[in-house]
Amino acid sequence: MRIVARGGAEFDDNAPPTLLDAWLKAAAETRGNRRELKPGNYYQGCIFAWNAYREAKAISSIKFDARKGLHKITE
């Protein structure tokens, strides 16, 4: 999603690309300061945001816990 690379949807704090951009930046900035996310967590977070984007749903946070099962990709 190119929109994530541009910081998300302008003026829409609950848009999936906006939240995904902020979540990935926060994860990169806090690396080493607290427990690092595993690759499965990044995958889960990205797929969760992608599915919400494809379904045109607003979200309030990124769900990334891989222990609860993997999200299916919405086509």
C-alpha positions in Angstrom: 0.0 0.0 0.0 1.7 3.2 -1.1 -0.6 5.2 1.1 1.1 3.8 4.2 4.5 5.0 2.9 3.0 8.5 2.7 1.8 8.5 6.3 -1.7 7.2 5.8 -4.9 8.9 4.9 -4.8 12.7 5.5 -7.2 13.9 8.2 -8.4 10.4 9.1 -6.8 9.0 12.2 -8.9 5.8 12.2 -8.0 4.8 8.6 -6.1 1.5 8.5 -3.2 2.9 6.5 -2.8 5.8 9.0 -2.8 3.4 12.0 -0.5 0.9 10.3 2.0 3.7 9.5 2.0 5.0 13.1 2.3 1.4 14.4 5.2 0.5 12.2 7.0 3.8 13.1 6.5 3.2 16.8 7.8 -0.3 16.6 10.9 0.9 14.8 11.5 3.7 17.3 11.1 1.5 20.4 13.3 -1.3 19.1 15.6 -2.3 21.8 13.8 -0.4 24.5 11.2 -3.1 25.1 10.3 -6.6 23.8 10.7 -6.7 20.1 7.9 -7.9 17.9 8.5 -11.2 16.1 8.0 -11.5 12.3 4.6 -13.1 12.9 3.4 -10.1 14.8 4.4 -7.8 12.0 2.6 -10.1 9.5 -0.5 -10.2 11.7 -0.6 -6.4 12.1 -0.2 -5.8 8.4 -2.8 -8.3 7.4 -5.2 -6.9 9.9 -4.8 -3.4 8.5 -5.0 -4.7 4.9 -8.3 -6.5 5.6 -9.8 -3.5 7.2 -8.6 -1.3 4.3 -10.1 -3.7 1.7 -13.4 -3.8 3.7 -13.4 0.0 4.1 -13.6 -0.3 7.9 -12.3 2.2 10.4 -10.1 0.7 13.1 -8.9 2.1 16.4 -5.8 -0.1 16.8 -3.7 -2.7 15.1 -4.3 -6.3 16.3 -1.1 -8.2 16.0 -1.1 -11.1 18.5 -0.1 -14.2 16.5 -0.8 -16.5 19.4 -4.6 -16.2 18.8 -4.4 -17.6 15.2 -3.5 -16.0 11.9 -5.7 -13.6 10.1 -6.8 -14.7 6.6 -6.1 -12.3 3.8 -9.1 -10.6 2.3 -9.0 -10.5 -1.5 
